[in-house]
Amino acid sequence: MLSGFPASGGTDPDMAIRAYLMASGGIEPEVLARAAGRFMRGEVATHNNAFAPSCAEFAEECRVQQMTIAAERRPRIEPAPEAPQPKVSAEKLKLLKDATNGSLSARKKLAEMFPDNPIIALAAKDDNQEAAE
């Protein structure tokens, strides 16, 4: 990996590799290979590609890659299939449309159809009070 960076010509490769391995100790080989590859391809955004990464930069990228691999290996949770919903009749949709456009008779019919719905009942009641005034 170090030979891929122009400014690393004067460093002892064996000592540098030992330092990188110490900094990234206990990390699996796939993670090390991914991190090294990302540095060599210039894919690490925070890194100056003219220089070899420091041991700390390399260890940080190893941690990022380790989390990425762990996320890739996690089993995917499939969403539960949606239960089919009952269709609303055309009559109810027309009543609802008419009620939203201000039809008093439509509001009254909806209130009769849905007596347990307090919002619909209140809307029909409000119109009755307005008509009385």
N, C-alpha and C positions, 0 to 999 in steps of 0.2 A: 504494500500500500504506500509506503513512504517514498518509493522511487517514482511514484506518479506525481509528486509535487516538486517543482523546480527548485525551490529554496531549501530543500532538505538534503542537498548533496553532501554537506560536511558532517552529518550526524552519523553516529555508530548505529547501524540498523539493529544489531542484536540488543543493545541497551535500550533503544527506543521501543522495540517490540516488547521487551520485558516490562517497561514502564506502562505501556498500553495494557498489557495483560494484567498487571497489578491493579491498575485503575478500574478495569472492567472485570475483576475477578468474580468467578461464580456464574458468569453469563454463558448461556449455551452457544455452541459454535455457529448455529444458523443466525443468531442475533449479531454476533461479531461480523460475520460475512456480510450481512445486510448493511450494517452501519458503515463498514469499510467501503463497500460498493457505493453507498450514497455519497460519501466524501469524495471518492475518486471520480464519480460522475458529476460532481458539483451540484448535487441536489439538496445540500443542507444550506438553507437560506441565510443563516446567521454567520456562515463561515467565509473567510477570505480564501479563495481558491488558489492563491499564489503560495500559500504556506500549508504545511502539514498541520492537521488539527492537534491541539494540545491534548494531553491525556484526559483532562477534565472534559473537554469538548467531546472527545471520542466516547468517554464513559456516559455522558449525558445523551448522546445519540443512541448509544446501546440501550439505555433505559427507555427511550422513546420507541425504539424498534421492538423491545421486549413487550411493551404494552400493546403495540400494534399487532404483534403475533398472537398475544393472548386474546385480544379482541377477535382476531380472525378465527381462532380455534374454538371460541365459545359457540355452543349450539344456538342456532337461530330459533326464535319463537315465532311460530306461524300465527297470524291473527285468526281468531275464531270466525268461522263463516257467519255472515249476517243472517239472522232469522228473517224469513219473508214477512213483511209487514202487510196488514190488510189494506186493500185499496179503498180510497175514499170515493164514495159515489159521486156521480156528476151532479146530482141534485144538491148535495151538501156543499160541493165546491161552488156551485152557482149561488147558493144562499150566502155563503161566506163572502164571495166577491160583492154581491149586492149589499150585504151588511157593511162592508168596509167602504162602500161608495155612499153610505148614508141611508139606505132603505130601512125604514122603521118596520115594515112588515117582515123583511128578511131577519131582522134582529129578533123579532118576536117568535118567528118560527124556530130559529136557532135556540132560543131560550126554552121553547117547548121540547125540542129534541134533546137538549142537554141540560136538564133541570139541576143536575149536581155541579155544574160548572159555575162557580161564583162570578167569574169575569163576564161570561156571556149573560148571565142573569142580571148583573149590574148594568151592563150596556143597554139591555132592553128596558130595565127599570128607569135609567136615566132619561131615555127617550120618552117614556110615558110621562115623567114629571115635566119635561120640557114641553110636551104637547098640551098638558093641562094648563100650563102658564100662558 
